[in-house]
Amino acid sequence: MSHRMLVCLAHPDDEAFPVGGTLASYAAQGVDIRLVCSTLGEEGEIRQPGSATRETLPHVREKELKASCTALGLQAPLLFRHRDSGMQGDKANTHPRALINVPAERIVKPLVAEIRRFRPHVVLTFGPDGLYGHPDHIAMSDHTTAAFHLAANPDAFPQQLADGLQLHSPARLFYSCRPRGFRMTQATLFRESGVDVPLPPPERRDDGVPPEEIHLHMDVSAHLEQKRASIRSHFTQLQVDSPYWRVPHEVLAATLGQEHFVRGYPSVQEGEVVSPDFFEGIEATD
């Protein structure tokens, strides 16, 4: 008997920075967590000289993702292997295999199958804003939300039912988010601690959602070292002499040690206080 969580994300390292502490915490409590990653992050930067080439980056990032999952206490990820779309406005947006150009059914259908197969109690993905407007994050939010609601519909992909899968309705849907201005907040805390980091460009300073729209502020600092190990696994994406290894522990706890969520389903009623336990009141099942 256990609780199960399906986590649907877009790139290697999406499981590390925004939700790594939460995943490590639930894994430590015995929750069975399955991670779906839809791309291999082909458009990611290569910040460590010699760590990869443009040609080898997808293979390297796949290995980094698997190492990150191990650090967090997760099983090996399920990879959909669509192509990274890059940031909004990038040339990669036009690639025919880019995630944002994949017909919705080709992503929603396997997500529905995974929900019916794995039978999660909770599903976790990005919020509709994609954390900071990343096109792939927004796409995965849309597709995962659709799959969440379709998995219990007998008219959706009936061949899956004929093949032996059963209808399933997860109890809750959570969205990972960040509070508006999170980039500026982090940069300010780092600079105040004596670590000189650049301030975010003006167009990125208001990334995130209004604080009043956030339902859960999770303190995951007890799992900060696991989260840092997860982040370290994504070596190609880390700056040389990354500030994450130079700021005091208490500053990391106030930044990386805090994770934020919106409950997408069931909708939060006026005056309701959302429990910090994703699984509160949900019975564990086989």
SULJO-V71865 format. One record per backbone hydrogen bond with DSSP energy under -0.5 kcal/mol. CO is the residue of the C=O (numbers start at 0). NH is the residue of the N-H. E is the energy in kcal/mol with one decimal. If there is no record, write none. Layout:
# SULJO-V71865
((CO,NH,E) (CO,NH,E))
This chain:
# SULJO-V71865
((1,284,-1.8) (2,31,-2.8) (3,120,-2.1) (3,121,-1.7) (4,6,-0.5) (4,33,-2.6) (5,7,-0.5) (5,123,-2.7) (6,8,-0.6) (6,35,-3.5) (8,37,-1.5) (9,38,-1.5) (10,13,-2.0) (12,15,-0.9) (12,16,-1.7) (15,19,-1.3) (18,22,-2.5) (19,23,-2.4) (20,24,-2.2) (21,25,-2.4) (22,26,-2.5) (23,27,-2.1) (24,28,-1.0) (25,30,-2.4) (26,29,-1.5) (30,32,-0.7) (31,4,-2.5) (32,74,-0.8) (33,6,-3.0) (33,35,-0.5) (34,36,-0.5) (34,77,-3.2) (35,8,-2.9) (36,79,-2.3) (36,80,-0.6) (37,81,-2.8) (40,43,-2.0) (44,46,-0.6) (46,48,-0.7) (47,50,-2.2) (52,56,-1.9) (55,59,-2.5) (56,60,-3.0) (57,61,-1.8) (58,62,-1.7) (59,63,-2.3) (60,64,-2.4) (61,65,-2.0) (62,66,-2.2) (63,67,-2.4) (64,68,-2.4) (65,69,-1.9) (66,70,-2.1) (67,71,-1.8) (68,72,-0.8) (68,73,-3.1) (69,72,-0.8) (76,78,-0.6) (77,36,-2.7) (81,39,-0.6) (82,98,-2.8) (86,89,-2.4) (89,92,-1.7) (90,93,-2.0) (91,94,-1.5) (94,97,-1.7) (96,82,-2.1) (97,100,-2.2) (97,101,-0.6) (98,101,-1.3) (102,105,-1.4) (102,106,-0.6) (103,106,-1.5) (103,107,-3.1) (104,108,-2.3) (106,110,-1.6) (107,111,-2.8) (108,112,-2.3) (109,113,-2.1) (110,114,-2.3) (111,115,-2.5) (112,116,-2.1) (113,117,-3.1) (114,118,-2.0) (115,165,-0.6) (120,170,-1.3) (120,171,-1.6) (121,5,-2.3) (122,173,-2.9) (123,7,-2.7) (124,175,-3.0) (126,129,-2.6) (128,132,-2.4) (129,131,-2.6) (129,133,-1.1) (133,137,-2.3) (134,138,-2.3) (135,139,-2.4) (136,140,-2.1) (137,141,-2.5) (138,142,-2.9) (139,143,-2.4) (140,144,-2.2) (141,145,-2.2) (142,146,-2.4) (143,147,-2.7) (144,148,-1.6) (145,149,-1.8) (146,150,-1.9) (149,152,-2.3) (150,167,-1.5) (151,153,-0.7) (152,155,-1.8) (154,156,-0.7) (156,159,-1.6) (156,160,-0.6) (157,161,-2.1) (158,162,-1.8) (159,164,-2.3) (160,163,-1.5) (167,169,-0.5) (171,122,-2.2) (172,263,-2.2) (172,264,-1.7) (173,124,-2.0) (174,261,-2.3) (175,126,-1.8) (176,259,-0.7) (177,208,-2.8) (178,181,-1.6) (180,184,-2.4) (181,185,-2.5) (182,186,-2.4) (183,187,-2.5) (184,188,-2.3) (185,189,-2.5) (186,190,-2.5) (187,191,-2.5) (188,192,-1.2) (189,194,-2.2) (190,193,-1.4) (193,195,-0.7) (194,196,-0.8) (200,203,-2.3) (200,204,-0.6) (201,204,-1.0) (203,206,-1.3) (206,180,-2.3) (206,181,-0.8) (208,179,-2.9) (209,212,-2.2) (210,213,-1.5) (215,217,-0.6) (215,260,-2.2) (216,218,-0.5) (217,219,-0.9) (217,258,-2.5) (219,222,-2.2) (220,223,-1.6) (222,226,-2.2) (223,227,-2.7) (224,228,-2.2) (225,229,-2.3) (226,230,-2.6) (227,231,-2.8) (228,232,-1.4) (229,233,-0.6) (230,233,-1.5) (232,234,-1.6) (233,236,-1.3) (234,237,-1.4) (235,46,-3.1) (238,241,-1.0) (241,244,-1.6) (242,245,-1.4) (242,246,-1.6) (247,250,-0.8) (247,251,-1.9) (248,252,-2.6) (249,253,-1.2) (250,254,-0.7) (251,254,-0.9) (251,255,-0.6) (251,256,-2.2) (254,257,-1.6) (256,219,-2.8) (256,220,-0.6) (258,217,-3.6) (259,176,-2.2) (260,214,-1.6) (260,215,-2.3) (261,174,-3.3) (261,263,-0.8) (264,172,-2.5) (268,271,-2.4) (271,273,-0.6) (275,277,-0.7) (276,279,-1.7) (278,281,-2.6) (280,282,-0.5) (284,1,-2.1))
